[in-house]
Amino acid sequence: MVMFVFFLIGSGLRNHGLVDIAWGLGICLVALRFLFWGEIGPLQVGSAVLVIIWGLRLSGYLFSRNWGKPEDFRYAAWRMQWGSRWWWRSFFQVYLLQGLLQLIVVMPLILVFGSGPSEIGWFEWVGAGLAWSGLVIEAVADAQKFRFKQEPRNRDRLIMSGLWRYSRHPNYFGDAVFWWGIGLMCVRAKWGWIGLASPILMNWLLLKVSGVPLLEERWASRPEFEGYRKRTNRFVPGRVKFD
């Protein structure tokens, strides 16, 4: 339903980049539905609240960054490429596909709520700590980039300070860590190992599909990127190779 509403909004505004806002919001709404209409215990509450915080933060950040701005370069390129077919292909390839992917991403919650009220053991606390760490990394990286881009002189420059000094994509790294934490929190539920499809999918999307590859392809034309690429890890933060 969320994706359909955003499809109508995006079509009316000729800006399907708004689907990025719907990504986190839709996952957040699924978690809220489970939390208020499911059988809950400490594990159900803890995992759902973490996902709700993640979804609200991501959607709020993307709303502040994207609202009123031109369509994201990925969707603008597809609009040009597909021409008159864009309106229906955008529904299936952009909105419906992401709606189906959301079901896989929330699989840990589906399984943990389906297993009945559960306590939080030491293993689940490890997963929660990992998820919270990823959330903090992602939020800090996004905030650093947002402040950097607010400076007019930085509009067409790459951020290479803060967490971005140690990873070219620290926000994506934090996102991946968050979902591995959620997956581990829920893995001891009945059939919980199936929920590991969620962090595996997120890693694949970020590293191979819509995250890192598209951005690095776009950055390749910028003169400072080659030096940045040589001295900074692609994904996992690490030692700067040289200054």
GIUR-V405370 format. One record per residue. N is the residue number from 1. RES is the residue in three letters. SS is DSSP state (H for helix, E for strand, C for the rest). Layout:
n->[N/N]
res->[RES/RES]
ss->[SS/SS]
//
This chain:
n->[1/2/3/4/5/6/7/8/9/10/11/12/13/14/15/16/17/18/19/20/21/22/23/24/25/26/27/28/29/30/31/32/33/34/35/36/37/38/39/40/41/42/43/44/45/46/47/48/49/50/51/52/53/54/55/56/57/58/59/60/61/62/63/64/65/66/67/68/69/70/71/72/73/74/75/76/77/78/79/80/81/82/83/84/85/86/87/88/89/90/91/92/93/94/95/96/97/98/99/100/101/102/103/104/105/106/107/108/109/110/111/112/113/114/115/116/117/118/119/120/121/122/123/124/125/126/127/128/129/130/131/132/133/134/135/136/137/138/139/140/141/142/143/144/145/146/147/148/149/150/151/152/153/154/155/156/157/158/159/160/161/162/163/164/165/166/167/168/169/170/171/172/173/174/175/176/177/178/179/180/181/182/183/184/185/186/187/188/189/190/191/192/193/194/195/196/197/198/199/200/201/202/203/204/205/206/207/208/209/210/211/212/213/214/215/216/217/218/219/220/221/222/223/224/225/226/227/228/229/230/231/232/233/234/235/236/237/238/239/240/241/242/243]
res->[MET/VAL/MET/PHE/VAL/PHE/PHE/LEU/ILE/GLY/SER/GLY/LEU/ARG/ASN/HIS/GLY/LEU/VAL/ASP/ILE/ALA/TRP/GLY/LEU/GLY/ILE/CYS/LEU/VAL/ALA/LEU/ARG/PHE/LEU/PHE/TRP/GLY/GLU/ILE/GLY/PRO/LEU/GLN/VAL/GLY/SER/ALA/VAL/LEU/VAL/ILE/ILE/TRP/GLY/LEU/ARG/LEU/SER/GLY/TYR/LEU/PHE/SER/ARG/ASN/TRP/GLY/LYS/PRO/GLU/ASP/PHE/ARG/TYR/ALA/ALA/TRP/ARG/MET/GLN/TRP/GLY/SER/ARG/TRP/TRP/TRP/ARG/SER/PHE/PHE/GLN/VAL/TYR/LEU/LEU/GLN/GLY/LEU/LEU/GLN/LEU/ILE/VAL/VAL/MET/PRO/LEU/ILE/LEU/VAL/PHE/GLY/SER/GLY/PRO/SER/GLU/ILE/GLY/TRP/PHE/GLU/TRP/VAL/GLY/ALA/GLY/LEU/ALA/TRP/SER/GLY/LEU/VAL/ILE/GLU/ALA/VAL/ALA/ASP/ALA/GLN/LYS/PHE/ARG/PHE/LYS/GLN/GLU/PRO/ARG/ASN/ARG/ASP/ARG/LEU/ILE/MET/SER/GLY/LEU/TRP/ARG/TYR/SER/ARG/HIS/PRO/ASN/TYR/PHE/GLY/ASP/ALA/VAL/PHE/TRP/TRP/GLY/ILE/GLY/LEU/MET/CYS/VAL/ARG/ALA/LYS/TRP/GLY/TRP/ILE/GLY/LEU/ALA/SER/PRO/ILE/LEU/MET/ASN/TRP/LEU/LEU/LEU/LYS/VAL/SER/GLY/VAL/PRO/LEU/LEU/GLU/GLU/ARG/TRP/ALA/SER/ARG/PRO/GLU/PHE/GLU/GLY/TYR/ARG/LYS/ARG/THR/ASN/ARG/PHE/VAL/PRO/GLY/ARG/VAL/LYS/PHE/ASP]
ss->[C/H/H/H/H/H/H/H/H/H/H/H/H/C/C/H/H/H/H/H/H/H/H/H/H/H/H/H/H/H/H/H/H/H/H/H/H/C/C/C/C/H/H/H/H/H/H/H/H/H/H/H/H/H/H/H/H/H/H/H/H/H/H/H/H/H/C/C/C/C/C/C/H/H/H/H/H/H/H/H/H/H/H/H/H/H/H/H/H/H/H/H/H/H/H/H/H/H/H/H/H/H/H/H/H/C/H/H/H/H/H/H/H/H/C/C/C/C/C/C/C/H/H/H/H/H/H/H/H/H/H/H/H/H/H/H/H/H/H/H/H/H/H/H/H/H/H/H/H/H/C/H/H/H/C/C/C/C/C/C/C/H/H/H/H/C/E/C/C/H/H/H/H/H/H/H/H/H/H/H/H/H/H/H/H/H/C/C/C/C/C/H/H/H/H/H/H/H/H/H/H/H/H/H/H/H/H/H/H/C/C/H/H/H/H/H/H/H/H/C/C/C/C/C/H/H/H/H/H/H/H/C/E/C/C/C/C/C/C/C/C/C/C]
//
